[in-house]
Amino acid sequence: MNVPLLDLTAQYATIRDEIQAAMREVCDTQRFILGATVERFEKASAAYCGAKHAIGMSSGTDALLAALMVAGVGPGDEVIVPPFTFFATAGTVARLEARPVFVDIEPATFNMDVSKLERAITKKTRAIMPVDLFGQPAEMDAIGEIARRNKIPVIEDSAQAIGGTHRGKRVGQMAEMTCLSFFPTKNLGAFGDGGMVVTNDDTLAKSLRMTRVHGAETEYHHSFVGGNFRLDALQAAVLDVKLQHLEKWIEMRRQNVARYNELLAGSGVTTPVELPHNRHTYHQYTIRIPNGRRDPVFEGLKAAGVSSKIYYPICLHQQECFKKFEYGRGDFPVSEKAATEVLSLPMYPELTEEMQRYVAEQIRRLVKG
Ligand SMILES: Cc1ncc(COP(=O)(O)O)c(C=O)c1O
């Protein structure tokens, strides 16, 4: 049996007519840049997140970059990030000639270890950027408390966790700025690149809107240097349709997670942990396979027709391009261990019980060796 990591065609089949009608509407107006379609999606996203403003951006990466720019991050500044995440979290910091200061993760959730945060803060710290990895919110309450005490803004990298909650608050309400990604494989995925910054702060919202159009409030009058970070109307039209289905899709993922957890119990792998005060959106279902067995299991699954993926094989402090920051092996042992043990299994709302049973059977067989 072939089981893909993700099957976007299965989802598209259920919403094809709605999506095509929404895209046709944009085509008929021939208004592709910002405008009413983007505004409608921004309003719907802000309402969904329970926040005041949502500003559409060209990608999750550009959302992070714009948020860092608006926070005033520049050469010589420091931004605190975890080392076990997608590259963009630290890449955007480095693009602004600031230094990513890494804080190790917790082994159970893969999110920033709050107990190690405060000692990483220096006079140069301009922002704290926790990541809601794999769809589970970071410890935002505790992080917010430390940030407030030190008067540092929090920029939440929630590229993977729209719809997640932490102590009853939804992603988008817990940081000065929350950045989302609509990369096609995300829980809310566009038909290309897209992203968003969510904020409750009127001043930040205004700056973000200006940043995405080269720092201009009025056309051709530039107050500062921004970029072209706009969300396309066609993407907004697609996303607006999909947003209406998002809650149902997250619940379908969660049902699949419950089934995987049952099927894999006692198999020798560690299944994902959802903290009791969180709602995990399970963008990824990431297990741990200890004792050097991860790579053979990955290969064995491939041979059996099951796609799986290693998010992430190399920690950010060990990336070639960050050599200049002079981090080394052993600096963040929890992250480094995770990189050798994690494996993300097929996970999407339409994944069938039969497929899950097959995946679990193969894992049981392969883990034994
Ligand atoms: C944690 C994290 N941060 C940032 C990004 C960047 O988002 P995008 O691919 O939309 O630029 C992603 C997604 O790829 C991500 O997973």
The ligand as a Gaussian input file, in Angstrom:
#p B3LYP/6-31G(d) Opt

LIG

0 1
 C        8.385000      27.180000      11.878000
 C        8.322000      27.842000      10.533000
 N        8.700000      29.130000      10.431000
 C        8.641000      29.775000       9.261000
 C        8.194000      29.157000       8.112000
 C        8.245000      29.916000       6.833000
 O        7.040000      29.948000       6.152000
 P        6.995000      30.051000       4.552000
 O        7.422000      28.741000       3.995000
 O        5.561000      30.375000       4.281000
 O        7.896000      31.164000       4.143000
 C        7.770000      27.820000       8.171000
 C        7.222000      27.093000       7.022000
 O        7.740000      26.722000       6.061000
 C        7.857000      27.136000       9.410000
 O        7.493000      25.865000       9.506000

